[in-house]
Amino acid sequence: MSQRFEHCRLIGNKITYLGRDLIFEDKKDRTWTESSAWDHLEKEGWELVAVVTDKNGQQVAYFKRPVR
């Protein structure tokens, strides 16, 4: 059986939780300070997958972690 992952992204200081295949899930998003958002994701077991720059020049960080 293959391992399943959940995903989220961080834009500036806002964490957005995503479902499989990057379809939005019904989870509450929360706004943080940028440093506390990074700390929260690390403590919750999220692994950084990629950082890209969107069309507006803003960095978007994508994370994954195994589904529990």
C-alpha positions as CSV (number, residue, x, y, z in Angstrom):
1,M,0.0,0.0,0.0
2,S,1.4,3.4,-0.9
3,Q,1.7,6.1,1.7
4,R,-0.8,9.0,1.5
5,F,0.0,12.6,2.2
6,E,-1.9,15.8,3.1
7,H,-0.7,19.1,1.8
8,C,-0.7,22.8,2.7
9,R,0.9,25.9,1.4
10,L,2.3,29.0,3.1
11,I,2.0,32.4,1.3
12,G,3.5,35.2,3.4
13,N,2.0,34.4,6.8
14,K,-1.1,32.5,5.8
15,I,-1.3,28.7,5.9
16,T,-3.9,27.1,3.6
17,Y,-4.6,23.4,4.0
18,L,-5.0,21.5,0.8
19,G,-6.4,18.0,0.1
20,R,-4.9,15.3,-2.1
21,D,-4.2,16.5,-5.6
22,L,-4.2,20.1,-4.2
23,I,-8.0,20.2,-3.9
24,F,-9.1,22.4,-0.9
25,E,-10.4,20.6,2.1
26,D,-12.8,21.8,4.7
27,K,-10.2,22.8,7.3
28,K,-10.0,26.1,9.1
29,D,-7.2,28.3,7.8
30,R,-5.5,30.5,10.3
31,T,-3.3,33.6,9.8
32,W,0.0,33.7,11.7
33,T,3.1,35.9,11.8
34,E,5.5,34.5,9.2
35,S,7.9,33.1,11.7
36,S,5.2,31.5,13.9
37,A,3.7,29.9,10.7
38,W,7.0,28.3,9.9
39,D,7.4,27.1,13.5
40,H,3.9,25.7,13.6
41,L,4.4,23.7,10.4
42,E,7.7,22.3,11.7
43,K,6.2,21.3,15.0
44,E,3.2,19.7,13.3
45,G,5.5,17.5,11.2
46,W,5.1,19.2,7.8
47,E,8.0,18.7,5.3
48,L,8.9,21.5,2.9
49,V,8.5,20.2,-0.7
50,A,9.0,23.3,-2.9
51,V,9.1,27.1,-2.9
52,V,7.9,28.8,-6.0
53,T,7.3,32.4,-7.0
54,D,3.8,33.2,-8.2
55,K,2.9,35.5,-11.0
56,N,2.7,38.4,-8.6
57,G,6.3,37.8,-7.4
58,Q,5.2,36.4,-4.0
59,Q,6.9,33.3,-2.7
60,V,4.6,30.2,-2.1
61,A,6.0,27.4,0.1
62,Y,4.4,23.9,-0.3
63,F,4.5,21.3,2.4
64,K,3.4,17.7,2.9
65,R,3.1,15.2,5.8
66,P,1.9,11.6,6.0
67,V,-1.8,11.2,6.6
68,R,-2.3,10.0,10.1
